[in-house]
Amino acid sequence: MNRRESLQRIALVLGGVAIAPDLLAQAIAGPSATRQNTPEDRLHILDEMAETIIPTTDTPGAKAAKVGEFIVHAVEYCLPNDRKKRFWDDLDAAETACKRQMGKSFTSCSDNERTRFLQQLQAQKHAKGDDPSVPMFFTALKMLVLHGYFTAEIGATLALNYDPIPGGWIPDMLIEPDTKAWTPLF
């Protein structure tokens, strides 16, 4: 167990008075219990979609930050049942659409094909009868990927410039082209 997991579990235990005991037990069990309930192919698809959105460049990508596992955990424990079901149904529908359009699974597509397919998902509009307050699948996926990546140690320390003890505010600080964004995370 790393420091982040232990702090999460301590926070859950301290806040456990307000949480139903069975939910608390599930949360303390950690992401491994969630992964057992999620088919491995779904996790693999999420990993590849996340890696397509935030690929490995000079910094590690979404797959290295285990964003797929984060998404599974977030969807299973943070979304209401109707939104959870819709997310998984939309993921399955996206995989089916990819097979129909590209002739193969998303995980088997080349990087260019993956990018084209995700651009098509992004361009989709709400269907008649859909609740416009519920984000489209790609929008929800992209928000989860970004949140998962930039709150992970890899994203906060390598992609952003994490400073555990920030200094004072410098209003006229010079910014170079290679200056990383600051993050208030953690």
C-alpha positions as CSV (number, residue, x, y, z in Angstrom):
1,M,0.0,0.0,0.0
2,N,1.4,3.4,-0.9
3,R,1.0,6.7,1.0
4,R,-1.9,7.9,-1.2
5,E,-3.9,4.7,-0.7
6,S,-3.3,4.8,3.1
7,L,-4.5,8.4,3.3
8,Q,-7.6,7.6,1.3
9,R,-8.4,4.7,3.6
10,I,-7.8,6.8,6.8
11,A,-10.1,9.5,5.4
12,L,-12.8,6.9,4.7
13,V,-12.5,5.4,8.2
14,L,-12.7,8.8,9.8
15,G,-15.7,9.8,7.7
16,G,-17.2,6.3,8.2
17,V,-19.8,7.5,10.6
18,A,-21.8,9.1,7.8
19,I,-21.4,6.2,5.4
20,A,-23.4,3.1,5.5
21,P,-21.4,0.2,6.9
22,D,-21.6,-1.9,3.8
23,L,-20.4,0.9,1.5
24,L,-17.6,1.6,3.9
25,A,-16.5,-2.0,3.8
26,Q,-16.5,-1.9,0.0
27,A,-14.5,1.3,-0.1
28,I,-11.9,0.0,2.4
29,A,-11.5,-3.1,0.2
30,G,-9.8,-0.9,-2.4
31,P,-9.8,-1.0,-6.2
32,S,-9.0,-4.7,-6.4
33,A,-12.6,-5.5,-5.3
34,T,-13.9,-3.2,-8.1
35,R,-11.7,-4.8,-10.7
36,Q,-13.0,-8.2,-9.9
37,N,-16.5,-7.1,-10.8
38,T,-15.4,-5.4,-14.0
39,P,-14.7,-7.5,-17.1
40,E,-11.0,-7.4,-18.1
41,D,-11.9,-6.4,-21.7
42,R,-13.7,-3.2,-20.4
43,L,-10.7,-2.2,-18.4
44,H,-8.4,-2.8,-21.4
45,I,-10.7,-0.7,-23.6
46,L,-10.7,2.1,-21.0
47,D,-6.9,1.9,-20.7
48,E,-6.6,2.3,-24.5
49,M,-9.1,5.1,-24.8
50,A,-7.4,7.0,-21.9
51,E,-4.0,6.5,-23.5
52,T,-5.4,7.8,-26.8
53,I,-6.6,10.9,-25.0
54,I,-3.4,11.4,-23.0
55,P,-0.7,9.5,-24.8
56,T,2.8,8.8,-23.7
57,T,5.2,11.5,-24.9
58,D,8.1,13.0,-23.0
59,T,5.9,12.3,-19.9
60,P,4.1,9.0,-19.1
61,G,0.6,8.7,-20.5
62,A,-2.7,7.8,-19.0
63,K,-2.0,4.0,-19.0
64,A,1.1,4.5,-16.8
65,A,-1.0,6.5,-14.4
66,K,-3.6,3.6,-14.2
67,V,-6.4,5.9,-15.3
68,G,-8.5,2.9,-16.5
69,E,-8.6,1.6,-13.0
70,F,-9.5,5.1,-11.7
71,I,-12.4,5.3,-14.1
72,V,-13.8,1.9,-13.1
73,H,-13.5,2.9,-9.4
74,A,-15.1,6.3,-10.0
75,V,-18.0,5.0,-12.1
76,E,-18.7,2.1,-9.7
77,Y,-18.6,4.1,-6.5
78,C,-19.4,7.7,-7.4
79,L,-22.2,7.6,-10.0
80,P,-25.8,6.8,-9.2
81,N,-27.0,3.5,-10.5
82,D,-28.8,4.9,-13.6
83,R,-25.7,6.9,-14.7
84,K,-23.4,4.0,-13.9
85,K,-25.5,1.7,-16.1
86,R,-25.6,4.3,-18.9
87,F,-21.8,4.8,-18.8
88,W,-21.2,1.0,-19.2
89,D,-23.9,0.7,-21.8
90,D,-22.3,3.6,-23.7
91,L,-18.9,2.1,-23.5
92,D,-20.3,-1.2,-24.9
93,A,-22.1,0.8,-27.6
94,A,-18.8,2.6,-28.5
95,E,-17.0,-0.7,-28.8
96,T,-19.8,-2.1,-31.0
97,A,-19.7,1.1,-33.2
98,C,-15.9,0.8,-33.5
99,K,-16.2,-2.8,-34.7
100,R,-18.8,-1.8,-37.2
101,Q,-17.0,1.3,-38.5
102,M,-13.4,0.1,-38.3
103,G,-13.9,-3.7,-38.7
104,K,-12.1,-4.4,-35.4
105,S,-12.1,-3.7,-31.7
106,F,-10.9,-0.4,-30.4
107,T,-7.9,-2.1,-28.8
108,S,-6.9,-3.6,-32.2
109,C,-7.0,-0.2,-34.0
110,S,-4.0,1.8,-35.0
111,D,-3.3,5.1,-33.2
112,N,-4.7,7.1,-36.2
113,E,-7.9,4.9,-36.3
114,R,-8.4,5.4,-32.5
115,T,-8.0,9.1,-32.8
116,R,-10.5,9.3,-35.7
117,F,-13.0,7.1,-33.9
118,L,-12.8,9.2,-30.7
119,Q,-13.2,12.4,-32.8
120,Q,-16.4,10.9,-34.2
121,L,-17.6,10.1,-30.7
122,Q,-16.9,13.7,-29.7
123,A,-18.9,15.1,-32.6
124,Q,-22.0,13.1,-31.6
125,K,-25.0,15.2,-30.4
126,H,-27.6,14.2,-27.9
127,A,-30.3,12.0,-29.3
128,K,-34.0,13.0,-29.0
129,G,-35.3,12.2,-25.6
130,D,-31.8,12.2,-24.0
131,D,-31.4,14.4,-20.9
132,P,-29.1,17.2,-22.0
133,S,-27.9,17.7,-18.4
134,V,-26.2,14.2,-18.6
135,P,-22.9,14.6,-20.5
136,M,-22.4,12.5,-23.7
137,F,-20.2,9.4,-23.3
138,F,-17.1,11.0,-24.7
139,T,-17.4,14.1,-22.6
140,A,-17.9,12.0,-19.4
141,L,-15.0,9.8,-20.4
142,K,-12.7,12.7,-21.2
143,M,-13.5,14.4,-17.8
144,L,-12.7,11.2,-16.0
145,V,-9.5,10.7,-17.9
146,L,-8.3,14.2,-17.2
147,H,-9.3,14.0,-13.5
148,G,-7.7,10.6,-13.1
149,Y,-4.5,11.6,-14.8
150,F,-3.8,14.9,-13.2
151,T,-4.7,13.7,-9.7
152,A,-2.4,10.7,-10.1
153,E,1.2,11.1,-8.9
154,I,2.5,10.8,-12.5
155,G,0.3,13.6,-13.8
156,A,0.8,15.9,-10.8
157,T,4.6,15.6,-10.6
158,L,5.7,14.9,-14.2
159,A,3.1,16.6,-16.4
160,L,2.4,19.4,-13.9
161,N,4.8,21.1,-11.6
162,Y,3.7,19.9,-8.2
163,D,5.1,21.9,-5.4
164,P,4.2,20.5,-1.9
165,I,5.0,23.7,-0.1
166,P,4.2,26.5,-2.5
167,G,5.9,29.9,-2.1
168,G,4.4,33.3,-2.2
169,W,2.5,34.8,-5.1
170,I,4.8,36.5,-7.7
171,P,2.6,38.8,-9.9
172,D,5.2,39.5,-12.5
173,M,6.9,36.1,-12.7
174,L,8.4,35.4,-16.1
175,I,7.0,32.3,-17.9
176,E,9.2,30.4,-20.3
177,P,7.8,28.3,-23.1
178,D,8.7,25.1,-21.2
179,T,7.2,26.2,-17.8
180,K,4.8,23.6,-16.5
181,A,1.4,24.6,-15.0
182,W,1.1,24.7,-11.3
183,T,-1.3,22.4,-9.5
184,P,-3.1,22.8,-6.2
185,L,-3.7,19.1,-6.0
186,F,-2.9,16.8,-3.1
